[in-house]
Amino acid sequence: MWVYDDAAGATRVTDRCTKAEFTEVRGIQTPTTDDDVGPDGEPLSITISGWIGTARTAGALKDSDTRDNLNKLSLIVRGKVAHEDLLEEFNENGIYASYLIGEIRADDLDVDDLDDIATSSRQHIVEDDPRFVLLKTWLRAEITRIGNQWTDLRNKEGTSAALDNPLIKEWFSTLSGDTRKKAVSLFGKINQLTIDKEPERRALFAQAVVGFETLRYRDNLDALEALKPGDIAAATSLFRDVTDIQAALYHQIVQQRIEVIEKLLAHFDDNALEKVLQDHLFENLWLLDPGWERATDRKKEERIASSFADIDATLKQEERDARMDIRYKRTGGMNVIVELKRRSVQVADYQIMEQVQKYKDVVQRHLDSIGSPEALEVVVVVGRELKGWDTSQNKTQSIQSLAQKSIRVVQYDKLLADAQAGYREYLDAQHDLGRIQRLLMELADEVDTDNDVGTDGPAA
C-alpha cells in the first residue's frame, strides 16, 4: 500500500489495513507545472492525498455483496466522487494494473477562482483542464513507479512462495549462476499472473522444474568444455542429469498418450473410430509404434504423396472403395507406408501384398536415388481379420509371410488396446525413477491433494 498523506492521515489509513504486507507513506503530493499558472499567478500546483493499494489476488477485488469490480482508482473532490475510475484515463497493459485499488483526493480541482472543472452533466471531468492534466501526469508516473516496485515485490514473494515447498527448495538449491537467476525471475512471473487458486499456481511452479533442468543441462555442457581429460566423475554426473531429463520428459509424454487413448476408447464407438483414425492416425504414429514420433521430412512426404496420387488414379473402383487412406511418413529413422482399410472390408494377405507393392516400389526407388540405406515398413490397419485367418496356424503363417515383405497388419479394435497396454507396461516398469521425475511426481501428488485457498484484501 502507498499512502499520500501527513503522518496523522497516513496512520488513520494504515490502522484500517491490518493485512497489508507492505506499506510506504509518501506524504502529501504537490505536483507543479510551469506550463500553466494558478490563481495566484505562480506556476500551477495542486495538492493530492489518498492511497493506492494492490490486492493479493485479482479475484479479491470483487465486492462480496454486489460482486462489483473494485479494480479502480476513484477521484474524490470536496468529499464527492468526481471520477469513478482514473484508470480509464490510461492505456495501462501491465499485469499489476489488474490488482490496483485506491482513492485519490484533489480538492484543488474545485476552487472558486478558476473555471468549473466538471462537465455540464457533472459526471465527468473536463479532459483538457490544466489541473486535470497535471493530476494525470503525476498519477501516470506514480502508477509506473508502483508497477516497478510491485514487480520486484512479487518476484521476491514468488521465490519465497515456491521455496515453501521443500521439494522445490531442494531442487532450487542445486541451481547456480544464470540458471538460478532465471528461476527466480520465472517464479516472480508466475506470482504476477492473475491466478486466484493457489493449487494452480503451485502446479505452475512444479512445471517450471523440467524447463529449468534443461537450462541446467546447457550449463553443464558449457562446463564440459573446461573439464580435464581425467575428470571422469564430472562427465558421469553430466550424463546422469541428461538421462534424468529425458526420462522425465518421456514419462510425461507417455502419461499424456495414455490419457488420449483412454478418451478415444471411452467416447467413440466402432463406426466413429474409423473416421477418428483417418483424421488423427497419420499425425500420431505413436499409436502404431512407441518409437514413431511426428513426421520428420515433410518435403519428402509431399513428393512421394504426388507419386501415390498417380497410382491411385489407376486403381479399380473396388480397390478405391476398400481404402480409407494411404500415406507415406518418415519417422524415427524409418520410412513407413500406412494404409487404412475400411472397417467393413475383408481382404486376404496376398491382396495386401499385391496392393501395397506399387507404393513400396515408389518409395524404394526414391530411397535408392538418394543412396539412403533406411528401412521401409508397411502397416495396414484393417477392421476385420484377414481371409484365411480361420485357424491359429494359418494366421501365424500369414503374419510371417507378410513380415517377410516388411508388412504388418493391425486391427482397429487392437490398435488402441495394444498401444494402451504397451505404454502402461512402460510406466509400471519404472521402479527406479530418476531424480527429476521423482520430484515431478511428488509435486503432482501435492497439487492433486491441495485444497483451494482464497485470500481477501490488499496485499500491498
Legacy VTK file of the C-alpha trace (Angstrom):
# vtk DataFile Version 3.0
C-alpha trace
ASCII
DATASET POLYDATA
POINTS 460 float
0.000 0.000 0.000
1.193 3.515 -0.872
-0.242 6.353 1.237
-0.210 10.032 0.276
-0.972 11.994 3.453
0.573 13.578 6.512
1.534 11.418 9.489
-1.877 11.591 11.164
-3.797 10.887 7.959
-1.483 8.051 6.995
-1.944 6.434 10.410
-5.721 6.506 10.017
-5.368 4.631 6.703
-2.770 2.092 7.771
-4.602 1.299 11.034
-7.573 0.123 8.963
-5.453 -2.058 6.664
-4.167 -4.581 9.164
-3.469 -7.226 6.488
-1.185 -5.059 4.386
2.176 -6.803 3.925
3.970 -3.709 2.631
3.286 -0.025 3.318
5.058 3.100 2.106
3.993 6.548 3.322
4.814 9.034 0.564
3.378 12.176 2.152
1.026 14.733 0.648
1.890 15.303 -3.019
2.111 18.765 -4.648
2.939 18.343 -8.349
3.716 21.606 -10.167
3.942 22.636 -13.816
5.458 25.720 -15.446
3.168 25.314 -18.459
0.226 26.989 -16.657
-0.302 29.438 -13.810
-2.605 29.249 -10.824
-4.949 31.907 -9.461
-2.033 33.478 -7.563
-0.051 33.980 -10.752
2.509 31.370 -9.743
3.193 28.084 -11.626
0.115 25.842 -11.406
0.225 23.432 -8.461
-2.329 21.055 -6.930
-2.405 19.202 -3.612
-3.028 15.444 -3.757
-3.679 12.969 -0.957
-5.176 9.486 -0.691
-3.907 5.955 -1.104
-3.239 3.240 -3.696
-3.108 -0.453 -2.882
-2.642 -3.758 -4.660
-4.637 -6.870 -3.786
-3.022 -10.250 -3.276
-5.273 -11.746 -5.971
-7.282 -10.072 -8.719
-10.299 -12.054 -7.521
-10.129 -10.270 -4.176
-11.212 -7.052 -5.932
-14.850 -8.152 -6.062
-17.408 -6.727 -3.660
-18.517 -9.665 -1.510
-22.145 -8.493 -1.588
-22.698 -6.908 -5.003
-19.845 -8.660 -6.893
-18.975 -5.236 -8.349
-15.441 -4.805 -9.659
-13.313 -2.809 -7.206
-10.295 -2.634 -9.529
-10.398 1.146 -9.863
-8.876 4.396 -8.605
-11.606 6.834 -7.606
-11.125 10.610 -7.696
-12.682 12.473 -4.746
-13.111 16.257 -4.872
-14.626 18.117 -1.909
-15.960 14.862 -0.491
-17.749 13.807 -3.695
-16.828 11.313 -6.405
-15.649 13.359 -9.382
-14.354 10.407 -11.444
-15.256 6.799 -10.700
-12.110 5.300 -12.175
-8.992 7.222 -13.153
-7.504 4.012 -14.577
-9.793 4.530 -17.563
-7.633 7.514 -18.482
-4.590 5.307 -19.053
-3.847 2.541 -21.510
-2.052 0.540 -18.852
-1.334 -3.029 -20.016
0.848 -4.179 -17.124
-0.431 -7.191 -15.200
-0.164 -5.226 -11.965
-2.942 -2.840 -13.148
-5.451 -5.658 -12.607
-4.576 -5.622 -8.886
-4.899 -1.867 -8.254
-7.445 -0.216 -5.974
-7.380 3.212 -4.376
-8.782 6.650 -3.699
-7.205 9.927 -4.784
-8.316 13.240 -3.245
-7.650 16.555 -5.033
-9.792 19.427 -3.690
-7.803 21.927 -5.779
-9.752 20.732 -8.806
-12.727 22.699 -7.470
-11.800 26.244 -6.414
-13.857 29.401 -6.823
-11.129 31.397 -8.560
-10.885 29.002 -11.545
-13.303 27.582 -14.110
-15.595 24.716 -13.149
-13.686 21.524 -13.936
-16.777 19.308 -14.154
-18.699 18.803 -17.411
-22.258 20.078 -17.694
-23.593 16.610 -16.837
-21.480 16.622 -13.637
-20.487 13.030 -14.469
-17.013 13.658 -15.865
-14.022 15.987 -15.722
-13.100 18.437 -18.465
-10.282 16.406 -20.076
-8.043 19.303 -21.148
-8.290 21.363 -17.961
-4.672 22.077 -16.890
-5.361 20.913 -13.329
-6.692 17.541 -14.510
-3.816 17.199 -16.965
-1.385 17.845 -14.109
-3.151 15.245 -11.944
-2.964 12.636 -14.706
0.711 13.374 -15.358
1.504 12.814 -11.679
-0.677 9.693 -11.482
0.849 8.134 -14.595
4.348 8.491 -13.142
3.182 7.172 -9.772
1.447 4.122 -11.265
4.557 3.312 -13.299
6.714 3.553 -10.180
4.247 1.373 -8.249
4.261 -1.144 -11.105
8.037 -1.480 -10.953
8.003 -1.791 -7.183
5.102 -4.258 -7.291
7.007 -6.424 -9.774
10.071 -6.502 -7.524
7.942 -7.403 -4.501
6.129 -10.143 -6.421
9.399 -11.576 -7.705
10.772 -11.857 -4.177
7.489 -13.221 -2.889
7.288 -15.680 -5.796
10.615 -17.234 -4.922
9.632 -17.365 -1.259
6.279 -18.970 -2.096
7.907 -21.550 -4.370
10.529 -22.419 -1.763
7.819 -23.029 0.835
7.603 -26.398 -0.864
10.544 -28.440 0.467
10.761 -30.403 -2.792
11.219 -27.250 -4.881
13.553 -25.815 -2.242
15.781 -28.879 -2.513
15.754 -28.599 -6.319
16.420 -24.824 -6.233
19.475 -25.334 -4.028
21.129 -27.267 -6.861
20.906 -24.323 -9.289
23.619 -21.744 -9.787
24.647 -18.822 -11.964
22.281 -17.585 -14.664
20.049 -20.624 -14.262
19.323 -19.677 -10.654
18.606 -16.062 -11.637
16.226 -17.178 -14.359
14.457 -19.478 -11.901
13.910 -16.514 -9.566
12.600 -14.462 -12.484
10.166 -17.173 -13.567
8.908 -17.719 -10.024
8.214 -13.986 -9.912
6.347 -14.023 -13.226
4.214 -16.938 -12.061
3.444 -14.987 -8.912
2.341 -11.997 -11.018
-0.263 -13.945 -13.006
-3.917 -13.336 -12.242
-4.388 -16.786 -10.721
-6.712 -16.865 -7.731
-6.453 -20.580 -6.925
-3.280 -21.450 -5.075
-3.131 -25.077 -6.355
-2.981 -23.750 -9.931
-0.071 -21.504 -9.017
1.694 -24.410 -7.266
1.196 -26.512 -10.402
2.926 -23.826 -12.470
5.836 -23.794 -10.024
6.100 -27.563 -10.470
6.074 -27.344 -14.272
8.993 -24.910 -14.123
11.235 -27.726 -12.889
11.658 -29.567 -16.211
12.261 -26.348 -18.137
14.996 -25.296 -15.769
16.567 -28.708 -15.689
17.021 -28.245 -19.442
18.782 -24.939 -18.733
20.860 -26.691 -16.098
21.810 -29.283 -18.720
23.037 -26.472 -21.009
25.062 -25.019 -18.155
26.654 -28.440 -17.710
27.501 -28.595 -21.413
29.327 -25.270 -21.089
31.216 -26.661 -18.104
32.115 -29.780 -20.079
34.479 -27.747 -22.255
36.543 -26.873 -19.162
36.919 -30.495 -17.985
40.347 -32.064 -17.836
40.757 -35.456 -19.533
40.961 -37.249 -16.192
37.864 -35.654 -14.692
35.573 -38.589 -15.391
33.362 -38.010 -12.342
32.100 -34.666 -13.609
31.317 -36.114 -17.042
29.447 -39.007 -15.455
27.356 -36.546 -13.445
26.508 -34.630 -16.622
25.240 -37.664 -18.482
23.260 -38.787 -15.450
21.496 -35.398 -15.472
20.773 -35.666 -19.200
19.288 -39.132 -18.711
17.115 -37.827 -15.872
15.787 -35.014 -18.046
14.997 -37.312 -20.952
13.309 -39.846 -18.676
11.182 -37.159 -17.012
10.055 -35.694 -20.306
9.233 -39.089 -21.817
7.368 -40.125 -18.670
5.111 -37.091 -19.074
4.617 -37.831 -22.776
3.600 -41.417 -22.018
1.080 -40.294 -19.403
-0.456 -37.841 -21.875
-0.658 -40.533 -24.560
-2.435 -42.925 -22.228
-4.976 -40.198 -21.426
-5.600 -39.672 -25.169
-6.069 -43.402 -25.746
-8.451 -43.723 -22.796
-10.586 -40.861 -24.100
-10.737 -42.453 -27.547
-11.762 -45.795 -26.058
-14.414 -44.185 -23.865
-16.037 -41.797 -26.332
-16.002 -43.464 -29.737
-17.928 -46.487 -30.962
-16.609 -48.749 -33.707
-18.097 -46.706 -36.554
-16.816 -43.386 -35.227
-13.348 -44.806 -34.620
-12.821 -45.339 -38.352
-13.194 -41.611 -39.020
-11.178 -40.611 -35.941
-8.252 -42.783 -37.009
-8.360 -41.332 -40.524
-8.170 -37.822 -39.070
-5.500 -38.456 -36.445
-3.525 -41.656 -37.042
-1.122 -40.231 -39.608
-0.112 -37.360 -37.307
0.127 -39.602 -34.231
2.168 -42.547 -35.419
2.988 -43.436 -31.804
-0.362 -45.266 -31.830
1.291 -47.802 -34.149
4.736 -47.869 -32.571
6.053 -46.093 -29.430
9.272 -45.250 -31.271
7.481 -43.407 -34.038
7.018 -39.743 -33.291
5.862 -36.948 -35.569
6.820 -36.984 -39.233
10.278 -35.505 -39.806
10.557 -34.857 -43.557
7.553 -33.007 -44.947
9.134 -32.246 -48.327
9.931 -35.904 -48.995
6.415 -36.874 -47.932
4.909 -34.334 -50.332
6.997 -35.625 -53.268
6.040 -39.234 -52.588
2.388 -38.284 -51.977
2.324 -36.917 -55.513
3.556 -40.279 -56.842
0.963 -42.073 -54.701
-1.747 -39.923 -56.304
-0.628 -41.109 -59.746
-1.030 -44.733 -58.596
-4.437 -44.003 -57.050
-5.666 -42.755 -60.411
-5.054 -46.200 -61.946
-6.870 -48.219 -59.255
-10.028 -50.156 -59.882
-13.162 -48.838 -58.183
-13.240 -51.864 -55.880
-9.758 -51.056 -54.572
-10.673 -47.405 -54.052
-13.816 -48.296 -52.118
-11.890 -50.651 -49.826
-9.430 -47.983 -48.707
-9.878 -45.018 -46.372
-6.401 -43.579 -46.959
-2.755 -44.422 -47.671
0.208 -42.194 -46.877
3.967 -42.207 -46.629
5.651 -40.983 -43.438
9.245 -40.745 -42.327
9.695 -41.007 -38.579
12.195 -42.335 -36.079
14.717 -43.127 -38.845
12.099 -45.298 -40.541
10.235 -44.923 -43.839
6.676 -46.011 -43.261
3.698 -46.547 -45.540
0.445 -46.617 -43.585
-2.749 -47.835 -45.231
-6.081 -47.531 -43.513
-8.681 -50.005 -44.807
-12.377 -49.509 -44.265
-13.701 -51.352 -41.239
-16.221 -53.371 -43.231
-13.729 -54.653 -45.809
-12.112 -58.096 -45.533
-9.077 -58.908 -47.645
-6.525 -61.711 -47.924
-2.799 -61.400 -47.295
-1.908 -61.870 -50.971
-4.247 -58.989 -51.874
-2.482 -56.708 -49.379
0.929 -57.715 -50.753
-0.215 -57.011 -54.310
-1.904 -53.691 -53.493
0.903 -52.145 -51.453
3.756 -53.337 -53.699
3.244 -50.470 -56.163
3.529 -47.963 -53.339
6.563 -49.706 -51.874
8.273 -49.541 -55.258
7.743 -45.787 -55.447
9.311 -45.202 -52.040
12.150 -47.669 -52.613
13.073 -46.044 -55.946
13.240 -42.688 -54.178
15.432 -44.098 -51.389
17.735 -45.699 -53.963
18.046 -42.423 -55.879
19.385 -40.609 -52.821
21.506 -43.534 -51.650
19.522 -43.988 -48.450
20.024 -47.274 -46.564
16.996 -46.653 -44.324
14.452 -49.416 -43.923
10.926 -49.336 -45.333
7.949 -50.778 -43.493
4.264 -51.053 -44.382
1.488 -51.018 -41.791
-2.030 -51.895 -42.893
-4.829 -51.102 -40.444
-7.876 -53.318 -41.013
-11.302 -53.641 -39.427
-11.642 -57.416 -39.819
-9.259 -60.346 -39.631
-7.789 -61.316 -42.993
-9.334 -64.019 -45.105
-7.759 -67.358 -44.261
-7.142 -66.490 -40.613
-9.623 -69.172 -39.611
-7.084 -71.137 -37.564
-4.209 -70.013 -35.362
-1.739 -71.880 -37.566
-2.974 -70.223 -40.756
-2.908 -66.810 -39.054
0.664 -67.324 -37.861
1.834 -68.418 -41.302
0.081 -65.439 -42.902
1.662 -62.967 -40.450
5.086 -64.471 -41.131
4.575 -64.222 -44.905
3.618 -60.568 -44.575
6.597 -59.901 -42.286
8.971 -61.229 -44.954
7.667 -58.392 -47.135
8.045 -55.916 -44.220
4.268 -55.662 -43.921
2.457 -55.552 -40.594
-1.313 -55.845 -40.188
-3.011 -54.131 -37.239
-6.693 -54.453 -36.401
-8.867 -51.490 -35.412
-10.008 -52.992 -32.115
-6.492 -53.969 -31.083
-4.755 -50.782 -32.191
-5.728 -48.651 -29.188
-5.759 -51.554 -26.721
-2.218 -52.628 -27.672
-0.928 -49.067 -27.539
-2.504 -48.564 -24.133
-1.082 -51.825 -22.806
2.380 -51.015 -24.150
2.552 -47.602 -22.528
1.089 -48.918 -19.280
3.763 -51.596 -19.199
6.414 -48.880 -19.594
5.041 -46.885 -16.653
4.699 -49.989 -14.472
8.335 -50.879 -15.137
9.636 -47.513 -13.955
10.526 -48.580 -10.423
13.868 -46.768 -10.389
12.693 -43.229 -11.077
15.223 -40.518 -11.893
15.706 -37.526 -9.628
13.665 -35.130 -11.773
10.778 -37.492 -12.459
10.535 -38.390 -8.775
10.359 -34.688 -7.930
7.652 -34.068 -10.543
5.530 -36.965 -9.321
5.776 -35.862 -5.703
4.864 -32.297 -6.683
1.931 -33.558 -8.739
0.682 -35.584 -5.778
0.811 -32.487 -3.592
-1.103 -30.414 -6.146
-3.772 -33.119 -6.515
-4.404 -33.258 -2.782
-4.304 -29.491 -2.231
-7.455 -27.602 -1.341
-8.403 -24.319 -2.962
-7.113 -21.373 -0.975
-8.686 -17.908 -1.084
-7.380 -14.684 0.402
-9.072 -11.329 0.596
-7.974 -7.763 0.937
-4.952 -5.825 -0.160
-1.569 -7.443 -0.034
0.423 -4.295 -0.533
LINES 1 461
460 0 1 2 3 4 5 6 7 8 9 10 11 12 13 14 15 16 17 18 19 20 21 22 23 24 25 26 27 28 29 30 31 32 33 34 35 36 37 38 39 40 41 42 43 44 45 46 47 48 49 50 51 52 53 54 55 56 57 58 59 60 61 62 63 64 65 66 67 68 69 70 71 72 73 74 75 76 77 78 79 80 81 82 83 84 85 86 87 88 89 90 91 92 93 94 95 96 97 98 99 100 101 102 103 104 105 106 107 108 109 110 111 112 113 114 115 116 117 118 119 120 121 122 123 124 125 126 127 128 129 130 131 132 133 134 135 136 137 138 139 140 141 142 143 144 145 146 147 148 149 150 151 152 153 154 155 156 157 158 159 160 161 162 163 164 165 166 167 168 169 170 171 172 173 174 175 176 177 178 179 180 181 182 183 184 185 186 187 188 189 190 191 192 193 194 195 196 197 198 199 200 201 202 203 204 205 206 207 208 209 210 211 212 213 214 215 216 217 218 219 220 221 222 223 224 225 226 227 228 229 230 231 232 233 234 235 236 237 238 239 240 241 242 243 244 245 246 247 248 249 250 251 252 253 254 255 256 257 258 259 260 261 262 263 264 265 266 267 268 269 270 271 272 273 274 275 276 277 278 279 280 281 282 283 284 285 286 287 288 289 290 291 292 293 294 295 296 297 298 299 300 301 302 303 304 305 306 307 308 309 310 311 312 313 314 315 316 317 318 319 320 321 322 323 324 325 326 327 328 329 330 331 332 333 334 335 336 337 338 339 340 341 342 343 344 345 346 347 348 349 350 351 352 353 354 355 356 357 358 359 360 361 362 363 364 365 366 367 368 369 370 371 372 373 374 375 376 377 378 379 380 381 382 383 384 385 386 387 388 389 390 391 392 393 394 395 396 397 398 399 400 401 402 403 404 405 406 407 408 409 410 411 412 413 414 415 416 417 418 419 420 421 422 423 424 425 426 427 428 429 430 431 432 433 434 435 436 437 438 439 440 441 442 443 444 445 446 447 448 449 450 451 452 453 454 455 456 457 458 459
